[in-house]
């Protein structure tokens, strides 16, 4: 079973994931991305989908034209876990 992050681990999130923020009303992190156009946004989502599938950890996300919003939480853990941090870092590595 995947465990939720401890308070100490949560304290390090701002430094580890500078572009991510805590989601309102949820134990989750969220980040918004903006691209030149729909094609670029869709291509990014395709790359994220491959990362997520490999990690067997899938985001909640939305896409409107050139914007993508990604929310990460671990449902099995009831909130944020190391899996979310790892996927967020992998997403940051391929992001715009």
C-alpha positions as CSV (number, residue, x, y, z in Angstrom):
1,X,0.0,0.0,0.0
2,X,1.2,3.5,-0.8
3,X,1.5,5.8,2.2
4,X,0.5,9.5,2.3
5,X,3.3,12.0,2.6
6,X,4.4,13.0,6.1
7,X,4.3,16.7,7.2
8,X,8.1,16.8,6.8
9,X,7.8,15.5,3.2
10,X,5.0,18.0,2.5
11,X,7.3,20.8,3.7
12,X,9.8,20.0,1.0
13,X,7.2,20.2,-1.8
14,X,7.5,23.9,-2.4
15,X,11.2,23.5,-3.2
16,X,10.9,20.2,-5.1
17,X,7.9,21.3,-7.1
18,X,8.0,25.1,-7.4
19,X,5.4,25.3,-10.2
20,X,2.8,23.1,-8.4
21,X,0.4,24.3,-5.8
22,X,-1.9,22.6,-3.4
23,X,-5.4,22.0,-4.8
24,X,-8.3,23.8,-3.1
25,X,-10.3,21.4,-0.9
26,X,-8.2,18.3,-1.8
27,X,-5.1,16.6,-0.6
28,X,-3.6,17.0,-4.1
29,X,-1.2,19.1,-6.1
30,X,-2.1,20.9,-9.3
31,X,-0.3,22.7,-12.1
32,X,-1.5,24.6,-15.2
33,X,0.3,24.6,-18.5
34,X,-0.1,26.9,-21.5
35,X,1.1,26.1,-25.0
36,X,1.3,27.8,-28.4
37,X,-1.8,25.9,-29.7
38,X,-3.9,22.8,-29.3
39,X,-1.5,20.6,-31.2
40,X,1.3,21.4,-28.7
41,X,-1.0,20.9,-25.7
42,X,-2.1,17.5,-27.1
43,X,1.4,16.4,-27.8
44,X,2.4,17.2,-24.2
45,X,-0.6,15.3,-22.9
46,X,0.4,12.3,-25.0
47,X,3.9,12.4,-23.5
48,X,2.4,12.7,-20.0
49,X,0.1,9.7,-20.7
50,X,3.1,7.6,-21.6
51,X,4.8,8.6,-18.3
52,X,1.7,7.9,-16.3
53,X,1.1,4.5,-17.9
54,X,4.7,3.5,-17.3
55,X,4.4,4.5,-13.6
56,X,0.9,3.0,-13.3
57,X,-0.2,6.3,-11.8
58,X,-2.7,8.4,-13.7
59,X,-3.5,12.1,-13.4
60,X,-6.8,13.9,-13.3
61,X,-6.6,16.5,-16.0
62,X,-8.4,18.8,-18.4
63,X,-7.6,20.4,-21.7
64,X,-9.1,23.4,-23.3
65,X,-7.5,24.5,-26.6
66,X,-3.9,25.4,-25.5
67,X,-4.3,24.9,-21.8
68,X,-3.7,21.8,-19.8
69,X,-4.4,21.4,-16.0
70,X,-3.0,18.4,-14.2
71,X,-4.1,17.3,-10.7
72,X,-2.2,14.6,-8.9
73,X,-3.3,12.6,-5.8
74,X,-3.1,9.0,-4.9
75,X,-6.6,7.7,-4.4
76,X,-5.4,4.4,-2.7
77,X,-3.5,6.5,-0.1
78,X,-6.3,9.0,0.4
79,X,-4.1,11.9,-0.6
80,X,-0.6,12.9,-1.7
81,X,2.1,10.3,-1.9
82,X,5.6,9.9,-3.2
83,X,4.0,8.6,-6.4
84,X,2.6,12.1,-7.0
85,X,5.9,13.8,-6.4
86,X,7.7,11.4,-8.7
87,X,5.1,11.9,-11.5
88,X,5.1,15.7,-11.0
89,X,8.9,15.8,-11.4
90,X,8.7,13.6,-14.5
91,X,6.1,15.9,-16.0
92,X,8.2,19.0,-15.1
93,X,11.1,17.4,-17.0
94,X,9.1,17.2,-20.2
95,X,7.0,20.4,-19.8
96,X,7.2,23.6,-21.7
